[in-house]
């Protein structure tokens, strides 16, 4: 950084600042440069702008599958972040992972280039469309992927080719993977709305889906009250319906705080009845009745009970509707996610039966209960779960899908702050597995030196007082191994046929599935059966 910059007023990056007017369009962006273009969320937006005819380029710290894909579309990607990369740009886009001292931010600031947060781009893409946002501490990617899948396969007319901006990829038949970004010709945009930095309050959707509002990202919000208030604000911006779960205490707290006019156009989906939820404040309740047979059928089956009042609004007649649904993806959390997606699709104009049928063919978002392979009778599954509630739901689903198997977990915590804040909750969630190794923490935007007392052992220490069926609460079911390569090989050595191994976390733990499969294959070749 130059001496002049050192003495200047510090650059402040504020994700909450609104950069564009409500009637602005992407044509006002000019040449647009993305810092960290290879990130899951950023690459999707870059691709969507490119499809809309915007001149897009970007940079990233390293090569990856996303940078390779963007180049294949004709988008220039520079590896390494430096001042010259923003030369000629009219707009520079950053995410919350980018710091003010990034050389491209500094250069853009010095040259007077417009600097906007990624949420501003997503808000622009929503303008003039029927937008559906999906927010929540977890379930966002699966629910937004499911809704996009339903529209693609069951939508007609303007619904048939939706745009979608999803922070991940979608599994397709035959092992194919569909990218999470597409600028369609239809009038609907489905968008995953990240609440981590509060920027989702910029969006003005037609329909706002809230999968849950369980407190997370308290490093940003400070406390649960401010976290809840952000969801209330986001829901209040929906011009049409709000669709939210009633099975999550955080979401129910949001419902309690909604403006009465918003509460009356809210649809609450839940496995609970109205008495269990409490005052619905005029919201419509959609009940989910689950069947407990997925272990044998390999599918999650349930019935969605749509009251006549909602069926009429959706143009589906004037009688109560009992809609059977059968999912290929396991777990009651996914039954809730699918219900939210089906309800949103119905509000957009898809018939209930067509929505349910399309949902039944959904194979899941990538890294959501994604089977990576099987070797020597051992199944290896990868999942993005990185919050205690997500891990608990994942392992409940694992027990339903593999009721007679030993469940082993290789878990990589995500963020030092989250690990410290939820250490005991992580231990409780992981105790649903038979055997767990916790690896070194994936730091993301944080630095180890700021959290010298936090490590993988933080969770293991918290587990000493957690009851466990096979270990009498003495903690022997869980251990810490910082090196995830070593941990993966150790876990593979313990496996026996019919075991199921899960690689779990939001970081680079996903790469360990291949390591485990390789180690299992090596054991088999050496005659260790």
Secondary structure in CASP SS format (residue, H / E / C, confidence):
PFRMAT SS
TARGET T0000
AUTHOR 0000-0000-0000
METHOD secondary structure of the structure
MODEL  1
X C 1.00
X C 1.00
X H 1.00
X H 1.00
X H 1.00
X H 1.00
X H 1.00
X C 1.00
X C 1.00
X C 1.00
X C 1.00
X C 1.00
X C 1.00
X C 1.00
X C 1.00
X C 1.00
X C 1.00
X C 1.00
X C 1.00
X C 1.00
X C 1.00
X C 1.00
X C 1.00
X C 1.00
X C 1.00
X H 1.00
X H 1.00
X H 1.00
X C 1.00
X C 1.00
X C 1.00
X E 1.00
X E 1.00
X E 1.00
X E 1.00
X C 1.00
X C 1.00
X C 1.00
X C 1.00
X H 1.00
X H 1.00
X H 1.00
X H 1.00
X H 1.00
X H 1.00
X H 1.00
X H 1.00
X H 1.00
X H 1.00
X H 1.00
X H 1.00
X C 1.00
X C 1.00
X C 1.00
X C 1.00
X E 1.00
X E 1.00
X E 1.00
X E 1.00
X E 1.00
X C 1.00
X C 1.00
X C 1.00
X C 1.00
X H 1.00
X H 1.00
X H 1.00
X H 1.00
X H 1.00
X H 1.00
X H 1.00
X H 1.00
X C 1.00
X C 1.00
X C 1.00
X E 1.00
X E 1.00
X E 1.00
X E 1.00
X C 1.00
X C 1.00
X C 1.00
X H 1.00
X H 1.00
X H 1.00
X H 1.00
X C 1.00
X C 1.00
X C 1.00
X C 1.00
X E 1.00
X E 1.00
X E 1.00
X E 1.00
X C 1.00
X C 1.00
X C 1.00
X C 1.00
X C 1.00
X C 1.00
X C 1.00
X C 1.00
X H 1.00
X H 1.00
X H 1.00
X H 1.00
X H 1.00
X H 1.00
X H 1.00
X H 1.00
X C 1.00
X C 1.00
X C 1.00
X E 1.00
X E 1.00
X E 1.00
X E 1.00
X H 1.00
X H 1.00
X H 1.00
X H 1.00
X H 1.00
X H 1.00
X H 1.00
X H 1.00
X H 1.00
X C 1.00
X C 1.00
X C 1.00
X E 1.00
X E 1.00
X E 1.00
X E 1.00
X E 1.00
X E 1.00
X C 1.00
X C 1.00
X C 1.00
X C 1.00
X H 1.00
X H 1.00
X H 1.00
X H 1.00
X H 1.00
X H 1.00
X H 1.00
X H 1.00
X H 1.00
X H 1.00
X H 1.00
X H 1.00
X H 1.00
X H 1.00
X H 1.00
X C 1.00
X C 1.00
X H 1.00
X H 1.00
X H 1.00
X C 1.00
X C 1.00
X C 1.00
X E 1.00
X E 1.00
X E 1.00
X C 1.00
X C 1.00
X C 1.00
X C 1.00
X E 1.00
X E 1.00
X C 1.00
X H 1.00
X H 1.00
X H 1.00
X C 1.00
X E 1.00
X E 1.00
X C 1.00
X C 1.00
X E 1.00
X E 1.00
X C 1.00
X C 1.00
X C 1.00
X C 1.00
X C 1.00
X E 1.00
X E 1.00
X E 1.00
X E 1.00
X E 1.00
X C 1.00
X C 1.00
X C 1.00
X C 1.00
X C 1.00
X C 1.00
X H 1.00
X H 1.00
X H 1.00
X H 1.00
X C 1.00
X C 1.00
X C 1.00
X C 1.00
X E 1.00
X E 1.00
X E 1.00
X E 1.00
X C 1.00
X C 1.00
X C 1.00
X C 1.00
X C 1.00
X C 1.00
X C 1.00
X H 1.00
X H 1.00
X H 1.00
X H 1.00
X C 1.00
X C 1.00
X H 1.00
X H 1.00
X H 1.00
X H 1.00
X H 1.00
X H 1.00
X H 1.00
X H 1.00
X H 1.00
X H 1.00
X H 1.00
X H 1.00
X H 1.00
X C 1.00
X C 1.00
X C 1.00
X C 1.00
X C 1.00
X E 1.00
X E 1.00
X E 1.00
X E 1.00
X C 1.00
X C 1.00
X C 1.00
X H 1.00
X H 1.00
X H 1.00
X H 1.00
X H 1.00
X H 1.00
X H 1.00
X H 1.00
X H 1.00
X C 1.00
X C 1.00
X H 1.00
X H 1.00
X H 1.00
X H 1.00
X C 1.00
X C 1.00
X E 1.00
X E 1.00
X E 1.00
X E 1.00
X E 1.00
X C 1.00
X C 1.00
X C 1.00
X H 1.00
X H 1.00
X H 1.00
X H 1.00
X C 1.00
X C 1.00
X C 1.00
X C 1.00
X C 1.00
X C 1.00
X E 1.00
X E 1.00
X E 1.00
X E 1.00
X E 1.00
X E 1.00
X E 1.00
X C 1.00
X C 1.00
X C 1.00
X H 1.00
X H 1.00
X H 1.00
X H 1.00
X C 1.00
X C 1.00
X E 1.00
X E 1.00
X E 1.00
X E 1.00
X E 1.00
X E 1.00
X E 1.00
X C 1.00
X H 1.00
X H 1.00
X H 1.00
X H 1.00
X H 1.00
X H 1.00
X C 1.00
X C 1.00
X C 1.00
X C 1.00
X C 1.00
X C 1.00
X C 1.00
X E 1.00
X E 1.00
X E 1.00
X E 1.00
X E 1.00
X E 1.00
X E 1.00
X C 1.00
X C 1.00
X C 1.00
X C 1.00
X H 1.00
X H 1.00
X H 1.00
X H 1.00
X H 1.00
X H 1.00
X H 1.00
X H 1.00
X H 1.00
X H 1.00
X H 1.00
X H 1.00
X H 1.00
X H 1.00
X H 1.00
X H 1.00
X H 1.00
X C 1.00
X C 1.00
X C 1.00
X H 1.00
X H 1.00
X H 1.00
X H 1.00
X H 1.00
X H 1.00
X H 1.00
X H 1.00
X H 1.00
X C 1.00
X C 1.00
X C 1.00
X C 1.00
X E 1.00
X C 1.00
X C 1.00
X C 1.00
X C 1.00
X E 1.00
X E 1.00
X E 1.00
X E 1.00
X E 1.00
X E 1.00
X C 1.00
X C 1.00
X E 1.00
X E 1.00
X E 1.00
X E 1.00
X E 1.00
X E 1.00
X C 1.00
X C 1.00
X C 1.00
X C 1.00
X H 1.00
X H 1.00
X H 1.00
X H 1.00
X H 1.00
X H 1.00
X H 1.00
X H 1.00
X H 1.00
X H 1.00
X H 1.00
X H 1.00
X H 1.00
X H 1.00
X C 1.00
X C 1.00
X C 1.00
X C 1.00
X C 1.00
X E 1.00
X E 1.00
X E 1.00
X E 1.00
X E 1.00
X E 1.00
X E 1.00
X E 1.00
X C 1.00
X H 1.00
X H 1.00
X H 1.00
X H 1.00
X H 1.00
X H 1.00
X C 1.00
X H 1.00
X H 1.00
X H 1.00
X H 1.00
X H 1.00
X H 1.00
X H 1.00
X H 1.00
X C 1.00
X C 1.00
X C 1.00
X C 1.00
X E 1.00
X E 1.00
X E 1.00
X E 1.00
X E 1.00
X E 1.00
X E 1.00
X E 1.00
X C 1.00
X C 1.00
X C 1.00
X C 1.00
X C 1.00
X H 1.00
X H 1.00
X H 1.00
X H 1.00
X C 1.00
X C 1.00
X C 1.00
X C 1.00
X H 1.00
X H 1.00
X H 1.00
X H 1.00
X H 1.00
X H 1.00
X H 1.00
X H 1.00
X H 1.00
X H 1.00
X C 1.00
X C 1.00
X C 1.00
X C 1.00
X C 1.00
X C 1.00
X C 1.00
X C 1.00
X C 1.00
X C 1.00
X C 1.00
X C 1.00
X E 1.00
X E 1.00
X E 1.00
X C 1.00
X C 1.00
X C 1.00
X H 1.00
X H 1.00
X H 1.00
X H 1.00
X H 1.00
X H 1.00
X H 1.00
X H 1.00
X H 1.00
X H 1.00
X H 1.00
X C 1.00
X C 1.00
X C 1.00
X C 1.00
X C 1.00
X E 1.00
X E 1.00
X E 1.00
X E 1.00
X E 1.00
X C 1.00
X C 1.00
X C 1.00
X H 1.00
X H 1.00
X H 1.00
X H 1.00
X H 1.00
X H 1.00
X H 1.00
X H 1.00
X H 1.00
X H 1.00
X H 1.00
X H 1.00
X H 1.00
X H 1.00
X H 1.00
X H 1.00
X H 1.00
X H 1.00
X C 1.00
X C 1.00
X C 1.00
X C 1.00
END
